[in-house]
């Protein structure tokens, strides 16, 4: 188990990028293509948010099993 907060933050940042970069790129591309119209790109944006939420839950279960609700 990693005890150092700085190491844990770096690991979190690295892993979430690896897991959700595809969804982020799709959302960014959509926003560029449709002139920042969030309504048109809502599916892509929501997919990115879902990915980050799922990752966050998995990460918390893995590294903070006692604190997960």
PDB file of N, CA, C and O in Angstrom:
ATOM      1  N   UNK A   1       0.864  -1.183   0.000  1.00  0.00           N
ATOM      2  CA  UNK A   1       0.000   0.000   0.000  1.00  0.00           C
ATOM      3  C   UNK A   1       0.904   1.239   0.000  1.00  0.00           C
ATOM      4  O   UNK A   1       1.930   1.280   0.680  1.00  0.00           O
ATOM      5  N   UNK A   2       0.512   2.201  -0.748  1.00  0.00           N
ATOM      6  CA  UNK A   2       1.284   3.435  -0.860  1.00  0.00           C
ATOM      7  C   UNK A   2       0.867   4.361   0.271  1.00  0.00           C
ATOM      8  O   UNK A   2      -0.321   4.632   0.449  1.00  0.00           O
ATOM      9  N   UNK A   3       1.838   4.848   1.037  1.00  0.00           N
ATOM     10  CA  UNK A   3       1.532   5.712   2.168  1.00  0.00           C
ATOM     11  C   UNK A   3       1.724   7.187   1.862  1.00  0.00           C
ATOM     12  O   UNK A   3       1.103   8.038   2.499  1.00  0.00           O
ATOM     13  N   UNK A   4       2.547   7.487   0.926  1.00  0.00           N
ATOM     14  CA  UNK A   4       2.881   8.867   0.634  1.00  0.00           C
ATOM     15  C   UNK A   4       1.807   9.491  -0.259  1.00  0.00           C
ATOM     16  O   UNK A   4       1.526   8.987  -1.346  1.00  0.00           O
ATOM     17  N   UNK A   5       1.207  10.594   0.210  1.00  0.00           N
ATOM     18  CA  UNK A   5       0.143  11.259  -0.542  1.00  0.00           C
ATOM     19  C   UNK A   5       0.605  11.733  -1.904  1.00  0.00           C
ATOM     20  O   UNK A   5      -0.140  11.635  -2.880  1.00  0.00           O
ATOM     21  N   UNK A   6       1.814  12.242  -1.985  1.00  0.00           N
ATOM     22  CA  UNK A   6       2.331  12.735  -3.257  1.00  0.00           C
ATOM     23  C   UNK A   6       2.424  11.594  -4.274  1.00  0.00           C
ATOM     24  O   UNK A   6       2.057  11.761  -5.437  1.00  0.00           O
ATOM     25  N   UNK A   7       2.909  10.455  -3.835  1.00  0.00           N
ATOM     26  CA  UNK A   7       3.005   9.292  -4.720  1.00  0.00           C
ATOM     27  C   UNK A   7       1.617   8.829  -5.148  1.00  0.00           C
ATOM     28  O   UNK A   7       1.405   8.453  -6.301  1.00  0.00           O
ATOM     29  N   UNK A   8       0.693   8.860  -4.226  1.00  0.00           N
ATOM     30  CA  UNK A   8      -0.673   8.443  -4.516  1.00  0.00           C
ATOM     31  C   UNK A   8      -1.336   9.389  -5.515  1.00  0.00           C
ATOM     32  O   UNK A   8      -2.057   8.949  -6.411  1.00  0.00           O
ATOM     33  N   UNK A   9      -1.090  10.677  -5.359  1.00  0.00           N
ATOM     34  CA  UNK A   9      -1.629  11.655  -6.316  1.00  0.00           C
ATOM     35  C   UNK A   9      -1.056  11.428  -7.713  1.00  0.00           C
ATOM     36  O   UNK A   9      -1.785  11.473  -8.703  1.00  0.00           O
ATOM     37  N   UNK A  10       0.245  11.186  -7.788  1.00  0.00           N
ATOM     38  CA  UNK A  10       0.878  10.939  -9.080  1.00  0.00           C
ATOM     39  C   UNK A  10       0.331   9.672  -9.720  1.00  0.00           C
ATOM     40  O   UNK A  10       0.080   9.638 -10.924  1.00  0.00           O
ATOM     41  N   UNK A  11       0.147   8.639  -8.924  1.00  0.00           N
ATOM     42  CA  UNK A  11      -0.395   7.387  -9.431  1.00  0.00           C
ATOM     43  C   UNK A  11      -1.822   7.579  -9.931  1.00  0.00           C
ATOM     44  O   UNK A  11      -2.184   7.078 -10.996  1.00  0.00           O
ATOM     45  N   UNK A  12      -2.626   8.301  -9.167  1.00  0.00           N
ATOM     46  CA  UNK A  12      -4.006   8.578  -9.557  1.00  0.00           C
ATOM     47  C   UNK A  12      -4.038   9.318 -10.893  1.00  0.00           C
ATOM     48  O   UNK A  12      -4.769   8.929 -11.804  1.00  0.00           O
ATOM     49  N   UNK A  13      -3.252  10.378 -11.006  1.00  0.00           N
ATOM     50  CA  UNK A  13      -3.214  11.176 -12.234  1.00  0.00           C
ATOM     51  C   UNK A  13      -2.776  10.339 -13.439  1.00  0.00           C
ATOM     52  O   UNK A  13      -3.355  10.437 -14.521  1.00  0.00           O
ATOM     53  N   UNK A  14      -1.760   9.528 -13.236  1.00  0.00           N
ATOM     54  CA  UNK A  14      -1.242   8.696 -14.325  1.00  0.00           C
ATOM     55  C   UNK A  14      -2.281   7.665 -14.768  1.00  0.00           C
ATOM     56  O   UNK A  14      -2.518   7.488 -15.963  1.00  0.00           O
ATOM     57  N   UNK A  15      -2.884   7.000 -13.815  1.00  0.00           N
ATOM     58  CA  UNK A  15      -3.832   5.937 -14.127  1.00  0.00           C
ATOM     59  C   UNK A  15      -5.128   6.469 -14.738  1.00  0.00           C
ATOM     60  O   UNK A  15      -5.666   5.867 -15.667  1.00  0.00           O
ATOM     61  N   UNK A  16      -5.631   7.587 -14.227  1.00  0.00           N
ATOM     62  CA  UNK A  16      -6.881   8.118 -14.767  1.00  0.00           C
ATOM     63  C   UNK A  16      -6.673   8.620 -16.190  1.00  0.00           C
ATOM     64  O   UNK A  16      -7.566   8.498 -17.029  1.00  0.00           O
ATOM     65  N   UNK A  17      -5.513   9.178 -16.462  1.00  0.00           N
ATOM     66  CA  UNK A  17      -5.213   9.598 -17.838  1.00  0.00           C
ATOM     67  C   UNK A  17      -5.208   8.395 -18.765  1.00  0.00           C
ATOM     68  O   UNK A  17      -5.783   8.421 -19.853  1.00  0.00           O
ATOM     69  N   UNK A  18      -4.544   7.341 -18.307  1.00  0.00           N
ATOM     70  CA  UNK A  18      -4.444   6.139 -19.122  1.00  0.00           C
ATOM     71  C   UNK A  18      -5.828   5.545 -19.397  1.00  0.00           C
ATOM     72  O   UNK A  18      -6.105   5.092 -20.508  1.00  0.00           O
ATOM     73  N   UNK A  19      -6.674   5.550 -18.400  1.00  0.00           N
ATOM     74  CA  UNK A  19      -7.988   4.917 -18.522  1.00  0.00           C
ATOM     75  C   UNK A  19      -8.994   5.758 -19.309  1.00  0.00           C
ATOM     76  O   UNK A  19      -9.820   5.207 -20.036  1.00  0.00           O
ATOM     77  N   UNK A  20      -8.937   7.083 -19.173  1.00  0.00           N
ATOM     78  CA  UNK A  20     -10.008   7.930 -19.724  1.00  0.00           C
ATOM     79  C   UNK A  20      -9.571   8.861 -20.847  1.00  0.00           C
ATOM     80  O   UNK A  20     -10.368   9.686 -21.293  1.00  0.00           O
ATOM     81  N   UNK A  21      -8.337   8.755 -21.315  1.00  0.00           N
ATOM     82  CA  UNK A  21      -7.846   9.681 -22.335  1.00  0.00           C
ATOM     83  C   UNK A  21      -8.669   9.587 -23.616  1.00  0.00           C
ATOM     84  O   UNK A  21      -8.899  10.595 -24.283  1.00  0.00           O
ATOM     85  N   UNK A  22      -9.105   8.399 -23.953  1.00  0.00           N
ATOM     86  CA  UNK A  22      -9.899   8.214 -25.173  1.00  0.00           C
ATOM     87  C   UNK A  22     -11.192   9.037 -25.114  1.00  0.00           C
ATOM     88  O   UNK A  22     -11.549   9.713 -26.079  1.00  0.00           O
ATOM     89  N   UNK A  23     -11.875   8.975 -23.996  1.00  0.00           N
ATOM     90  CA  UNK A  23     -13.126   9.720 -23.837  1.00  0.00           C
ATOM     91  C   UNK A  23     -12.885  11.229 -23.808  1.00  0.00           C
ATOM     92  O   UNK A  23     -13.684  12.008 -24.329  1.00  0.00           O
ATOM     93  N   UNK A  24     -11.785  11.623 -23.199  1.00  0.00           N
ATOM     94  CA  UNK A  24     -11.444  13.043 -23.161  1.00  0.00           C
ATOM     95  C   UNK A  24     -11.194  13.582 -24.572  1.00  0.00           C
ATOM     96  O   UNK A  24     -11.662  14.666 -24.920  1.00  0.00           O
ATOM     97  N   UNK A  25     -10.460  12.825 -25.372  1.00  0.00           N
ATOM     98  CA  UNK A  25     -10.160  13.266 -26.735  1.00  0.00           C
ATOM     99  C   UNK A  25     -11.432  13.364 -27.579  1.00  0.00           C
ATOM    100  O   UNK A  25     -11.583  14.288 -28.379  1.00  0.00           O
ATOM    101  N   UNK A  26     -12.336  12.418 -27.398  1.00  0.00           N
ATOM    102  CA  UNK A  26     -13.603  12.463 -28.143  1.00  0.00           C
ATOM    103  C   UNK A  26     -14.395  13.710 -27.757  1.00  0.00           C
ATOM    104  O   UNK A  26     -14.924  14.405 -28.624  1.00  0.00           O
ATOM    105  N   UNK A  27     -14.475  13.989 -26.469  1.00  0.00           N
ATOM    106  CA  UNK A  27     -15.214  15.167 -26.005  1.00  0.00           C
ATOM    107  C   UNK A  27     -14.563  16.451 -26.511  1.00  0.00           C
ATOM    108  O   UNK A  27     -15.260  17.347 -26.989  1.00  0.00           O
ATOM    109  N   UNK A  28     -13.247  16.553 -26.414  1.00  0.00           N
ATOM    110  CA  UNK A  28     -12.547  17.747 -26.895  1.00  0.00           C
ATOM    111  C   UNK A  28     -12.746  17.932 -28.398  1.00  0.00           C
ATOM    112  O   UNK A  28     -12.979  19.046 -28.867  1.00  0.00           O
ATOM    113  N   UNK A  29     -12.653  16.852 -29.137  1.00  0.00           N
ATOM    114  CA  UNK A  29     -12.836  16.919 -30.587  1.00  0.00           C
ATOM    115  C   UNK A  29     -14.244  17.388 -30.937  1.00  0.00           C
ATOM    116  O   UNK A  29     -14.419  18.223 -31.825  1.00  0.00           O
ATOM    117  N   UNK A  30     -15.227  16.864 -30.254  1.00  0.00           N
ATOM    118  CA  UNK A  30     -16.611  17.260 -30.490  1.00  0.00           C
ATOM    119  C   UNK A  30     -16.804  18.748 -30.189  1.00  0.00           C
ATOM    120  O   UNK A  30     -17.437  19.467 -30.963  1.00  0.00           O
ATOM    121  N   UNK A  31     -16.260  19.197 -29.072  1.00  0.00           N
ATOM    122  CA  UNK A  31     -16.414  20.604 -28.705  1.00  0.00           C
ATOM    123  C   UNK A  31     -15.744  21.523 -29.732  1.00  0.00           C
ATOM    124  O   UNK A  31     -16.273  22.587 -30.055  1.00  0.00           O
ATOM    125  N   UNK A  32     -14.600  21.117 -30.232  1.00  0.00           N
ATOM    126  CA  UNK A  32     -13.938  21.922 -31.264  1.00  0.00           C
ATOM    127  C   UNK A  32     -14.754  21.945 -32.544  1.00  0.00           C
ATOM    128  O   UNK A  32     -14.921  22.989 -33.176  1.00  0.00           O
ATOM    129  N   UNK A  33     -15.258  20.777 -32.913  1.00  0.00           N
ATOM    130  CA  UNK A  33     -16.002  20.661 -34.163  1.00  0.00           C
ATOM    131  C   UNK A  33     -17.314  21.446 -34.126  1.00  0.00           C
ATOM    132  O   UNK A  33     -17.731  22.023 -35.130  1.00  0.00           O
ATOM    133  N   UNK A  34     -17.957  21.461 -32.962  1.00  0.00           N
ATOM    134  CA  UNK A  34     -19.263  22.116 -32.848  1.00  0.00           C
ATOM    135  C   UNK A  34     -19.200  23.417 -32.051  1.00  0.00           C
ATOM    136  O   UNK A  34     -20.175  23.805 -31.408  1.00  0.00           O
ATOM    137  N   UNK A  35     -18.066  24.076 -32.097  1.00  0.00           N
ATOM    138  CA  UNK A  35     -17.901  25.423 -31.544  1.00  0.00           C
ATOM    139  C   UNK A  35     -18.330  25.522 -30.081  1.00  0.00           C
ATOM    140  O   UNK A  35     -19.085  26.415 -29.695  1.00  0.00           O
ATOM    141  N   UNK A  36     -17.834  24.587 -29.283  1.00  0.00           N
ATOM    142  CA  UNK A  36     -18.064  24.572 -27.827  1.00  0.00           C
ATOM    143  C   UNK A  36     -19.541  24.401 -27.443  1.00  0.00           C
ATOM    144  O   UNK A  36     -19.954  24.838 -26.369  1.00  0.00           O
ATOM    145  N   UNK A  37     -20.322  23.777 -28.302  1.00  0.00           N
ATOM    146  CA  UNK A  37     -21.737  23.548 -28.003  1.00  0.00           C
ATOM    147  C   UNK A  37     -21.868  22.317 -27.110  1.00  0.00           C
ATOM    148  O   UNK A  37     -21.814  21.183 -27.584  1.00  0.00           O
ATOM    149  N   UNK A  38     -22.042  22.560 -25.814  1.00  0.00           N
ATOM    150  CA  UNK A  38     -22.108  21.470 -24.834  1.00  0.00           C
ATOM    151  C   UNK A  38     -23.351  20.599 -25.017  1.00  0.00           C
ATOM    152  O   UNK A  38     -23.324  19.411 -24.693  1.00  0.00           O
ATOM    153  N   UNK A  39     -24.412  21.160 -25.519  1.00  0.00           N
ATOM    154  CA  UNK A  39     -25.625  20.375 -25.731  1.00  0.00           C
ATOM    155  C   UNK A  39     -25.396  19.314 -26.805  1.00  0.00           C
ATOM    156  O   UNK A  39     -25.758  18.151 -26.622  1.00  0.00           O
ATOM    157  N   UNK A  40     -24.803  19.711 -27.911  1.00  0.00           N
ATOM    158  CA  UNK A  40     -24.531  18.780 -29.009  1.00  0.00           C
ATOM    159  C   UNK A  40     -23.563  17.692 -28.561  1.00  0.00           C
ATOM    160  O   UNK A  40     -23.685  16.538 -28.973  1.00  0.00           O
ATOM    161  N   UNK A  41     -22.604  18.061 -27.720  1.00  0.00           N
ATOM    162  CA  UNK A  41     -21.548  17.131 -27.300  1.00  0.00           C
ATOM    163  C   UNK A  41     -21.847  16.471 -25.957  1.00  0.00           C
ATOM    164  O   UNK A  41     -20.958  15.852 -25.371  1.00  0.00           O
ATOM    165  N   UNK A  42     -23.052  16.585 -25.468  1.00  0.00           N
ATOM    166  CA  UNK A  42     -23.360  16.098 -24.121  1.00  0.00           C
ATOM    167  C   UNK A  42     -23.100  14.598 -23.954  1.00  0.00           C
ATOM    168  O   UNK A  42     -22.688  14.165 -22.877  1.00  0.00           O
ATOM    169  N   UNK A  43     -23.332  13.805 -24.991  1.00  0.00           N
ATOM    170  CA  UNK A  43     -23.082  12.364 -24.875  1.00  0.00           C
ATOM    171  C   UNK A  43     -21.590  12.100 -24.693  1.00  0.00           C
ATOM    172  O   UNK A  43     -21.202  11.294 -23.847  1.00  0.00           O
ATOM    173  N   UNK A  44     -20.765  12.766 -25.469  1.00  0.00           N
ATOM    174  CA  UNK A  44     -19.315  12.590 -25.354  1.00  0.00           C
ATOM    175  C   UNK A  44     -18.814  13.086 -24.008  1.00  0.00           C
ATOM    176  O   UNK A  44     -17.976  12.439 -23.380  1.00  0.00           O
ATOM    177  N   UNK A  45     -19.315  14.217 -23.565  1.00  0.00           N
ATOM    178  CA  UNK A  45     -18.906  14.778 -22.276  1.00  0.00           C
ATOM    179  C   UNK A  45     -19.337  13.854 -21.142  1.00  0.00           C
ATOM    180  O   UNK A  45     -18.559  13.594 -20.225  1.00  0.00           O
ATOM    181  N   UNK A  46     -20.559  13.363 -21.199  1.00  0.00           N
ATOM    182  CA  UNK A  46     -21.056  12.460 -20.156  1.00  0.00           C
ATOM    183  C   UNK A  46     -20.281  11.150 -20.129  1.00  0.00           C
ATOM    184  O   UNK A  46     -20.060  10.586 -19.057  1.00  0.00           O
ATOM    185  N   UNK A  47     -19.868  10.664 -21.281  1.00  0.00           N
ATOM    186  CA  UNK A  47     -19.053   9.446 -21.327  1.00  0.00           C
ATOM    187  C   UNK A  47     -17.718   9.660 -20.618  1.00  0.00           C
ATOM    188  O   UNK A  47     -17.233   8.783 -19.904  1.00  0.00           O
ATOM    189  N   UNK A  48     -17.139  10.827 -20.825  1.00  0.00           N
ATOM    190  CA  UNK A  48     -15.884  11.150 -20.139  1.00  0.00           C
ATOM    191  C   UNK A  48     -16.101  11.214 -18.621  1.00  0.00           C
ATOM    192  O   UNK A  48     -15.309  10.664 -17.855  1.00  0.00           O
ATOM    193  N   UNK A  49     -17.176  11.888 -18.191  1.00  0.00           N
ATOM    194  CA  UNK A  49     -17.471  11.971 -16.755  1.00  0.00           C
ATOM    195  C   UNK A  49     -17.753  10.593 -16.161  1.00  0.00           C
ATOM    196  O   UNK A  49     -17.335  10.312 -15.038  1.00  0.00           O
ATOM    197  N   UNK A  50     -18.448   9.740 -16.888  1.00  0.00           N
ATOM    198  CA  UNK A  50     -18.713   8.382 -16.408  1.00  0.00           C
ATOM    199  C   UNK A  50     -17.412   7.610 -16.230  1.00  0.00           C
ATOM    200  O   UNK A  50     -17.236   6.889 -15.248  1.00  0.00           O
ATOM    201  N   UNK A  51     -16.509   7.765 -17.182  1.00  0.00           N
ATOM    202  CA  UNK A  51     -15.220   7.086 -17.091  1.00  0.00           C
ATOM    203  C   UNK A  51     -14.454   7.541 -15.854  1.00  0.00           C
ATOM    204  O   UNK A  51     -13.908   6.714 -15.123  1.00  0.00           O
ATOM    205  N   UNK A  52     -14.410   8.842 -15.618  1.00  0.00           N
ATOM    206  CA  UNK A  52     -13.671   9.342 -14.460  1.00  0.00           C
ATOM    207  C   UNK A  52     -14.343   8.913 -13.153  1.00  0.00           C
ATOM    208  O   UNK A  52     -13.655   8.613 -12.177  1.00  0.00           O
ATOM    209  N   UNK A  53     -15.665   8.882 -13.125  1.00  0.00           N
ATOM    210  CA  UNK A  53     -16.370   8.429 -11.922  1.00  0.00           C
ATOM    211  C   UNK A  53     -16.090   6.954 -11.630  1.00  0.00           C
ATOM    212  O   UNK A  53     -15.814   6.580 -10.490  1.00  0.00           O
ATOM    213  N   UNK A  54     -16.165   6.120 -12.673  1.00  0.00           N
ATOM    214  CA  UNK A  54     -15.886   4.693 -12.501  1.00  0.00           C
ATOM    215  C   UNK A  54     -14.446   4.475 -12.041  1.00  0.00           C
ATOM    216  O   UNK A  54     -14.179   3.670 -11.148  1.00  0.00           O
ATOM    217  N   UNK A  55     -13.525   5.205 -12.667  1.00  0.00           N
ATOM    218  CA  UNK A  55     -12.125   5.068 -12.272  1.00  0.00           C
ATOM    219  C   UNK A  55     -11.940   5.466 -10.815  1.00  0.00           C
ATOM    220  O   UNK A  55     -11.260   4.773 -10.058  1.00  0.00           O
ATOM    221  N   UNK A  56     -12.542   6.577 -10.427  1.00  0.00           N
ATOM    222  CA  UNK A  56     -12.397   7.065  -9.056  1.00  0.00           C
ATOM    223  C   UNK A  56     -12.890   6.027  -8.054  1.00  0.00           C
ATOM    224  O   UNK A  56     -12.244   5.790  -7.033  1.00  0.00           O
ATOM    225  N   UNK A  57     -14.021   5.415  -8.340  1.00  0.00           N
ATOM    226  CA  UNK A  57     -14.562   4.387  -7.439  1.00  0.00           C
ATOM    227  C   UNK A  57     -13.629   3.184  -7.344  1.00  0.00           C
ATOM    228  O   UNK A  57     -13.377   2.675  -6.252  1.00  0.00           O
ATOM    229  N   UNK A  58     -13.108   2.722  -8.503  1.00  0.00           N
ATOM    230  CA  UNK A  58     -12.189   1.586  -8.484  1.00  0.00           C
ATOM    231  C   UNK A  58     -10.908   1.924  -7.726  1.00  0.00           C
ATOM    232  O   UNK A  58     -10.391   1.105  -6.967  1.00  0.00           O
ATOM    233  N   UNK A  59     -10.404   3.135  -7.939  1.00  0.00           N
ATOM    234  CA  UNK A  59      -9.175   3.560  -7.282  1.00  0.00           C
ATOM    235  C   UNK A  59      -9.369   3.609  -5.764  1.00  0.00           C
ATOM    236  O   UNK A  59      -8.513   3.153  -5.006  1.00  0.00           O
ATOM    237  N   UNK A  60     -10.490   4.161  -5.334  1.00  0.00           N
ATOM    238  CA  UNK A  60     -10.763   4.251  -3.898  1.00  0.00           C
ATOM    239  C   UNK A  60     -10.902   2.870  -3.270  1.00  0.00           C
ATOM    240  O   UNK A  60     -10.423   2.644  -2.159  1.00  0.00           O
ATOM    241  N   UNK A  61     -11.544   1.959  -3.961  1.00  0.00           N
ATOM    242  CA  UNK A  61     -11.686   0.606  -3.435  1.00  0.00           C
ATOM    243  C   UNK A  61     -10.324  -0.063  -3.318  1.00  0.00           C
ATOM    244  O   UNK A  61     -10.050  -0.768  -2.346  1.00  0.00           O
ATOM    245  N   UNK A  62      -9.480   0.162  -4.307  1.00  0.00           N
ATOM    246  CA  UNK A  62      -8.154  -0.468  -4.313  1.00  0.00           C
ATOM    247  C   UNK A  62      -7.227   0.094  -3.238  1.00  0.00           C
ATOM    248  O   UNK A  62      -6.541  -0.669  -2.558  1.00  0.00           O
ATOM    249  N   UNK A  63      -7.198   1.423  -3.075  1.00  0.00           N
ATOM    250  CA  UNK A  63      -6.220   2.043  -2.182  1.00  0.00           C
ATOM    251  C   UNK A  63      -6.787   2.512  -0.844  1.00  0.00           C
ATOM    252  O   UNK A  63      -6.026   2.792   0.082  1.00  0.00           O
ATOM    253  N   UNK A  64      -8.103   2.600  -0.732  1.00  0.00           N
ATOM    254  CA  UNK A  64      -8.729   3.022   0.521  1.00  0.00           C
ATOM    255  C   UNK A  64      -9.916   2.128   0.843  1.00  0.00           C
ATOM    256  O   UNK A  64     -11.031   2.631   0.985  1.00  0.00           O
ATOM    257  N   UNK A  65      -9.717   0.825   0.961  1.00  0.00           N
ATOM    258  CA  UNK A  65     -10.854  -0.087   1.109  1.00  0.00           C
ATOM    259  C   UNK A  65     -11.704   0.150   2.356  1.00  0.00           C
ATOM    260  O   UNK A  65     -12.904  -0.123   2.338  1.00  0.00           O
ATOM    261  N   UNK A  66     -11.118   0.642   3.414  1.00  0.00           N
ATOM    262  CA  UNK A  66     -11.880   0.878   4.650  1.00  0.00           C
ATOM    263  C   UNK A  66     -12.735   2.132   4.571  1.00  0.00           C
ATOM    264  O   UNK A  66     -13.733   2.245   5.283  1.00  0.00           O
ATOM    265  N   UNK A  67     -12.355   3.080   3.710  1.00  0.00           N
ATOM    266  CA  UNK A  67     -13.060   4.366   3.639  1.00  0.00           C
ATOM    267  C   UNK A  67     -14.141   4.394   2.577  1.00  0.00           C
ATOM    268  O   UNK A  67     -14.871   5.380   2.477  1.00  0.00           O
ATOM    269  N   UNK A  68     -14.265   3.355   1.789  1.00  0.00           N
ATOM    270  CA  UNK A  68     -15.245   3.340   0.704  1.00  0.00           C
ATOM    271  C   UNK A  68     -16.611   3.028   1.269  1.00  0.00           C
ATOM    272  O   UNK A  68     -16.772   2.142   2.109  1.00  0.00           O
ATOM    273  N   UNK A  69     -17.604   3.783   0.786  1.00  0.00           N
ATOM    274  CA  UNK A  69     -18.964   3.552   1.280  1.00  0.00           C
ATOM    275  C   UNK A  69     -19.698   2.593   0.376  1.00  0.00           C
ATOM    276  O   UNK A  69     -20.860   2.274   0.628  1.00  0.00           O
TER     277      UNK A  69
END
